Each structure stands twice: as structure tokens, then as C-alpha cells.
Amino acid sequence: MPDHRQVSASPRDDRSAGAITFRRLTRDDFPMLARWLADERVHRWWFQDHDDAALEKDFGPQIDGTEPGEDLVVEVDDGATPRPVGLLQRSRIHDFPEDVAALEPVVGAVPPTAWCLDHLIGDEADRGRGLGPRILATAVDDTFARFPEATEILVPVVAANRASWRALEKAGFAIVATGDIPPDNPVDEPRHHVLRRTRTENC
């Protein structure tokens, strides 16, 4: 059975109305995920291959539980059939030493209780409707509820991706540092904003 975790959020319009829910990504989702990743706007910021071999390499280990982190399908649940709208990635930062090494020169020591989120909205028709901040706000609530040890969420965003870091700000995050982190897409400058939400702020 799909593992739906639900936190209600206020609807903005008919298409994006309904609660945001999350379920684990499965291999049956790969064709949908490949379509999302092939979208020009998504590929600009989620710069990764999306053929069968690449999807298996990048997402298979999390599906099988052999690597840390979660890949979650984001769905809008209007009380009928939940509709997939995007992907949420969630991980404890210290489970990935390379991420700690990239962040610490910018933000200082990263506590072992810090988590990270990333998300994409798959279809153009779902963008520009306030869905991104709703997904992020729901993900924050869900993360602090499911992981009592989590004290904060840190999200590095390439500074050129204004839409992404503005969505985080609308979800209650604040920019706490700016500095150079290697970008996912080589066309981008290394300048990143790092945004944070704490459990205290969530109370």
C-alpha cells in the first residue's frame, strides 16, 4: 500500500487545491519521473540524465533502502485519487559527507541533526500556482514530525534560481549564508544561498 503522509494546507486554486501528501517513489514511477526530468525547465535546475540506466543508478538505491535518504512522490489529494505533481528528496545531511564538506565553508559547522530538502514540480500546468511553497511547508512539518531528532533544515540553492529560493522564503525559510558551492549544472556560477528553518521556528 502507498505510504501517504498528509498535512493539510490551504488551497490556492482548483488544480492545486487539496492536501499535499507524500509517498515513496517506486520503479513504476520511473516513466513519469523521466518525463518530469526531461522537461526543459526542470532539467535546467535538476541537471541529471533521465534514461533508464541513470534513473536506476540515481534512484534505485533509495527505493531498495541500500542508501540513506528518501525520494518521495508529491501528490495533491483532493479526496479522490491523489494526483502526482512532483518529487521531494529528503536526507540527513551528515549521511552524505560530500554535502557536509560543501556546506561547512559557507555556513560553518553543520550539526548532525540537520536535514536537507529538495523538490521539483513536474508539469508546467502546476507551476506558478503557489504549489512550491505549499510543498515545502508541508515537507517541513512532516520532517519535524517524523524525525524527532531533527533540529533544523538547511537548503543550498544556486543564487541564479530565484524562483526556488523565493519559494523557500515563502515557506518560512530565511537566507542565513551566501557563498560558493559547486553547482549541479556547469553553466551556473558557484554562488549559492543557504536557507534554514529550525524546529524552534516551527513550534
Residue pairs with C-beta under 8 A, 6 or more apart in sequence:
2 23
2 24
3 22
3 23
3 24
4 21
4 22
4 23
4 75
4 77
4 82
5 21
5 22
5 23
5 142
5 146
6 19
6 20
6 21
6 77
7 19
7 20
7 138
7 141
7 142
7 145
8 19
9 19
9 20
9 134
9 137
9 138
10 134
11 17
11 18
12 129
12 130
12 131
12 134
13 129
13 130
15 125
15 126
15 129
16 76
16 85
16 126
16 129
16 130
16 131
16 134
17 76
17 78
18 76
18 77
18 78
18 79
19 76
19 77
19 138
20 74
20 75
20 76
20 77
20 134
20 135
20 138
21 74
21 75
21 76
21 77
21 82
22 72
22 73
22 74
22 75
22 88
22 138
22 139
22 142
23 72
23 73
23 75
23 82
24 63
24 70
24 71
24 72
24 73
25 33
25 59
25 62
25 63
25 71
25 72
25 73
25 87
26 63
27 56
27 60
27 63
29 73
29 84
30 52
30 55
30 56
30 59
32 84
32 122
33 50
33 55
33 59
33 87
34 50
34 51
34 52
34 55
35 122
36 42
36 86
36 87
36 120
36 122
36 123
37 43
37 46
37 48
37 50
38 50
39 122
39 123
39 124
41 124
41 127
42 120
42 121
42 122
43 50
44 185
45 120
45 158
45 161
45 164
45 184
45 185
46 120
46 184
47 184
47 185
47 186
48 54
48 58
48 184
59 71
61 67
62 69
62 70
62 71
63 71
68 91
68 92
68 95
68 96
69 89
69 90
69 91
69 92
69 95
69 96
70 88
70 89
70 90
70 91
71 87
71 88
71 89
72 87
72 88
72 89
72 90
73 84
73 86
73 87
73 88
74 84
74 85
74 86
74 87
74 88
74 119
74 121
74 135
75 82
75 83
75 84
75 85
76 82
76 83
76 85
76 131
77 83
84 122
85 121
85 122
85 123
85 126
85 131
85 135
86 119
86 120
86 121
86 122
86 126
86 131
86 135
87 119
87 120
87 122
88 117
88 118
88 119
88 135
88 139
89 117
89 118
89 119
90 115
90 116
90 117
90 139
90 143
91 115
91 116
92 112
92 114
92 115
92 116
92 147
92 150
93 99
93 100
93 103
93 110
93 114
93 115
93 116
93 154
94 100
94 110
94 112
94 114
99 116
100 110
102 156
102 181
102 182
103 110
103 154
103 156
103 181
103 194
104 110
105 179
105 180
106 156
106 177
106 178
106 179
106 180
106 181
106 192
106 194
107 154
107 176
107 177
107 179
107 194
110 154
111 151
111 152
113 149
113 150
113 151
113 152
114 150
114 151
114 152
114 153
114 154
115 143
115 147
115 150
115 152
115 153
115 154
116 153
116 154
116 155
116 156
117 136
117 139
117 140
117 143
117 153
117 155
118 155
119 132
119 135
119 136
119 139
121 127
121 131
121 132
121 135
132 163
132 164
132 167
132 170
132 171
133 167
133 168
133 170
133 171
134 171
136 167
136 168
136 170
136 171
136 173
137 171
137 172
140 153
140 171
140 172
140 197
140 202
141 202
143 150
143 153
144 150
144 199
144 202
150 199
151 198
151 199
152 196
152 197
152 198
152 199
153 173
153 196
153 197
153 198
154 194
154 195
154 196
155 168
155 173
155 194
155 195
155 196
156 181
156 192
156 193
156 194
156 195
157 164
157 165
157 168
157 192
157 193
157 194
157 195
158 164
158 183
158 184
158 185
158 188
158 189
158 191
158 192
159 165
159 178
159 189
159 191
159 192
159 193
160 188
160 189
160 191
165 175
165 193
165 195
168 195
169 175
169 195
171 197
172 197
172 201
172 202
173 195
173 196
173 197
174 195
174 196
174 197
175 193
175 194
175 195
176 194
176 195
176 196
177 193
177 194
178 191
178 192
178 193
178 194
179 191
179 192
179 194
180 190
180 191
180 192
181 190
181 192
182 190
183 189
183 190
183 192
